């Protein structure tokens, strides 16, 4: 039984580490520009994010304050959600 539990425990630890790296990151900032044709948003600090597919929000304009939930995918910041806060 012990020989079975050790590999299972090792697998559980490895999988939990992989899940933690996939976790979303939250960012808050002011919108510098929005390019709906390219599907991108750029914050005043210069960080650009790809918008979620099918994203529409008329409140997303330059100067708006936003909270973005995003992940790093293929070295690109990909937004999962974008919420206008001001």
C-alpha atoms as an extended CHARMM CRD file, in Angstrom:
* protein
*
        86  EXT
         1         1  UNK       CA              0.0000000000        0.0000000000        0.0000000000  PROA      1               0.0000000000
         2         2  UNK       CA              2.8270000000        2.3810000000        0.8680000000  PROA      2               0.0000000000
         3         3  UNK       CA              4.4060000000        1.8650000000       -2.5800000000  PROA      3               0.0000000000
         4         4  UNK       CA              1.1290000000        3.0510000000       -4.1130000000  PROA      4               0.0000000000
         5         5  UNK       CA              0.7150000000        6.1460000000       -1.9430000000  PROA      5               0.0000000000
         6         6  UNK       CA              4.1390000000        7.6600000000       -2.6050000000  PROA      6               0.0000000000
         7         7  UNK       CA              3.6620000000        8.0410000000       -6.3950000000  PROA      7               0.0000000000
         8         8  UNK       CA              0.0980000000        9.3160000000       -5.8780000000  PROA      8               0.0000000000
         9         9  UNK       CA              1.3160000000       11.9180000000       -3.3720000000  PROA      9               0.0000000000
        10        10  UNK       CA              4.1320000000       12.9870000000       -5.7180000000  PROA      10              0.0000000000
        11        11  UNK       CA              1.6600000000       13.3770000000       -8.5800000000  PROA      11              0.0000000000
        12        12  UNK       CA             -0.6770000000       15.4670000000       -6.4030000000  PROA      12              0.0000000000
        13        13  UNK       CA              2.1760000000       17.8180000000       -5.4590000000  PROA      13              0.0000000000
        14        14  UNK       CA              3.2720000000       18.1780000000       -9.0980000000  PROA      14              0.0000000000
        15        15  UNK       CA             -0.2550000000       18.9110000000      -10.2910000000  PROA      15              0.0000000000
        16        16  UNK       CA             -0.9090000000       21.4800000000       -7.5810000000  PROA      16              0.0000000000
        17        17  UNK       CA              2.2350000000       23.3750000000       -8.6240000000  PROA      17              0.0000000000
        18        18  UNK       CA              1.1050000000       23.3950000000      -12.2580000000  PROA      18              0.0000000000
        19        19  UNK       CA             -2.2970000000       24.7380000000      -11.2810000000  PROA      19              0.0000000000
        20        20  UNK       CA             -0.7760000000       27.5690000000       -9.2580000000  PROA      20              0.0000000000
        21        21  UNK       CA              1.2210000000       28.7550000000      -12.2870000000  PROA      21              0.0000000000
        22        22  UNK       CA             -1.9690000000       28.8590000000      -14.3740000000  PROA      22              0.0000000000
        23        23  UNK       CA             -3.7460000000       31.1060000000      -11.8910000000  PROA      23              0.0000000000
        24        24  UNK       CA             -5.0800000000       34.4370000000      -13.1120000000  PROA      24              0.0000000000
        25        25  UNK       CA             -3.4510000000       37.6800000000      -12.1670000000  PROA      25              0.0000000000
        26        26  UNK       CA             -5.4330000000       40.8210000000      -11.3510000000  PROA      26              0.0000000000
        27        27  UNK       CA             -4.3250000000       44.2400000000      -12.5600000000  PROA      27              0.0000000000
        28        28  UNK       CA             -5.9280000000       47.6420000000      -12.0740000000  PROA      28              0.0000000000
        29        29  UNK       CA             -5.0440000000       50.6630000000      -14.1690000000  PROA      29              0.0000000000
        30        30  UNK       CA             -6.0480000000       53.4800000000      -16.4820000000  PROA      30              0.0000000000
        31        31  UNK       CA             -6.7650000000       52.7290000000      -20.1400000000  PROA      31              0.0000000000
        32        32  UNK       CA             -4.4170000000       54.4640000000      -22.5790000000  PROA      32              0.0000000000
        33        33  UNK       CA             -5.9800000000       53.0170000000      -25.7420000000  PROA      33              0.0000000000
        34        34  UNK       CA             -8.4130000000       50.4000000000      -27.0000000000  PROA      34              0.0000000000
        35        35  UNK       CA             -8.2170000000       48.7320000000      -30.4130000000  PROA      35              0.0000000000
        36        36  UNK       CA            -11.3750000000       46.6850000000      -30.8550000000  PROA      36              0.0000000000
        37        37  UNK       CA            -10.3240000000       45.6420000000      -34.3920000000  PROA      37              0.0000000000
        38        38  UNK       CA             -7.0930000000       44.1070000000      -33.0420000000  PROA      38              0.0000000000
        39        39  UNK       CA             -8.8160000000       43.0380000000      -29.8140000000  PROA      39              0.0000000000
        40        40  UNK       CA             -6.3130000000       44.7630000000      -27.5280000000  PROA      40              0.0000000000
        41        41  UNK       CA             -6.2840000000       47.1780000000      -24.6220000000  PROA      41              0.0000000000
        42        42  UNK       CA             -3.2210000000       49.1380000000      -23.5130000000  PROA      42              0.0000000000
        43        43  UNK       CA             -2.8710000000       50.6790000000      -20.0780000000  PROA      43              0.0000000000
        44        44  UNK       CA             -1.0990000000       53.9650000000      -19.2830000000  PROA      44              0.0000000000
        45        45  UNK       CA              1.8710000000       51.9750000000      -17.9470000000  PROA      45              0.0000000000
        46        46  UNK       CA              2.3530000000       50.5300000000      -21.4740000000  PROA      46              0.0000000000
        47        47  UNK       CA              1.1510000000       47.0030000000      -20.7100000000  PROA      47              0.0000000000
        48        48  UNK       CA             -1.0190000000       45.5520000000      -23.4880000000  PROA      48              0.0000000000
        49        49  UNK       CA             -3.6190000000       42.8030000000      -23.1000000000  PROA      49              0.0000000000
        50        50  UNK       CA             -5.5080000000       40.7380000000      -25.6540000000  PROA      50              0.0000000000
        51        51  UNK       CA             -9.2430000000       41.0540000000      -25.0520000000  PROA      51              0.0000000000
        52        52  UNK       CA            -11.4350000000       37.9630000000      -24.6510000000  PROA      52              0.0000000000
        53        53  UNK       CA            -13.0450000000       36.7600000000      -27.8820000000  PROA      53              0.0000000000
        54        54  UNK       CA            -16.4160000000       38.4000000000      -28.4630000000  PROA      54              0.0000000000
        55        55  UNK       CA            -15.6960000000       41.1480000000      -25.8940000000  PROA      55              0.0000000000
        56        56  UNK       CA            -17.9350000000       44.2220000000      -26.1350000000  PROA      56              0.0000000000
        57        57  UNK       CA            -18.1050000000       47.0510000000      -23.6430000000  PROA      57              0.0000000000
        58        58  UNK       CA            -18.9520000000       50.5990000000      -24.6580000000  PROA      58              0.0000000000
        59        59  UNK       CA            -17.5320000000       51.8790000000      -21.3510000000  PROA      59              0.0000000000
        60        60  UNK       CA            -14.0400000000       50.7690000000      -22.3110000000  PROA      60              0.0000000000
        61        61  UNK       CA            -12.4750000000       54.0340000000      -23.5000000000  PROA      61              0.0000000000
        62        62  UNK       CA             -9.2130000000       55.9020000000      -22.9790000000  PROA      62              0.0000000000
        63        63  UNK       CA             -9.0930000000       57.3120000000      -19.4570000000  PROA      63              0.0000000000
        64        64  UNK       CA            -11.3610000000       54.6530000000      -17.9280000000  PROA      64              0.0000000000
        65        65  UNK       CA            -10.1730000000       52.8110000000      -14.8230000000  PROA      65              0.0000000000
        66        66  UNK       CA            -10.3010000000       49.0240000000      -15.2760000000  PROA      66              0.0000000000
        67        67  UNK       CA             -9.6330000000       45.8230000000      -13.4080000000  PROA      67              0.0000000000
        68        68  UNK       CA             -8.2830000000       43.0580000000      -15.6310000000  PROA      68              0.0000000000
        69        69  UNK       CA             -8.0680000000       39.3810000000      -14.7640000000  PROA      69              0.0000000000
        70        70  UNK       CA             -5.4160000000       37.9030000000      -17.0570000000  PROA      70              0.0000000000
        71        71  UNK       CA             -3.0310000000       35.0370000000      -17.7090000000  PROA      71              0.0000000000
        72        72  UNK       CA              0.2780000000       34.7980000000      -19.5180000000  PROA      72              0.0000000000
        73        73  UNK       CA             -0.2300000000       32.5980000000      -22.6100000000  PROA      73              0.0000000000
        74        74  UNK       CA              2.5850000000       32.1400000000      -25.1410000000  PROA      74              0.0000000000
        75        75  UNK       CA              4.3260000000       35.2290000000      -23.7090000000  PROA      75              0.0000000000
        76        76  UNK       CA              1.1950000000       37.3630000000      -24.2530000000  PROA      76              0.0000000000
        77        77  UNK       CA             -1.0400000000       38.9400000000      -21.6050000000  PROA      77              0.0000000000
        78        78  UNK       CA             -4.4710000000       37.4740000000      -22.3210000000  PROA      78              0.0000000000
        79        79  UNK       CA             -7.4020000000       39.0860000000      -20.5170000000  PROA      79              0.0000000000
        80        80  UNK       CA            -10.0150000000       36.7380000000      -19.1150000000  PROA      80              0.0000000000
        81        81  UNK       CA            -12.2470000000       39.5500000000      -17.8460000000  PROA      81              0.0000000000
        82        82  UNK       CA            -12.1540000000       43.3340000000      -18.1070000000  PROA      82              0.0000000000
        83        83  UNK       CA            -14.2770000000       45.3900000000      -15.7280000000  PROA      83              0.0000000000
        84        84  UNK       CA            -14.6370000000       49.1600000000      -15.9830000000  PROA      84              0.0000000000
        85        85  UNK       CA            -14.4460000000       50.5170000000      -12.4340000000  PROA      85              0.0000000000
        86        86  UNK       CA            -14.7080000000       54.3050000000      -13.1470000000  PROA      86              0.0000000000
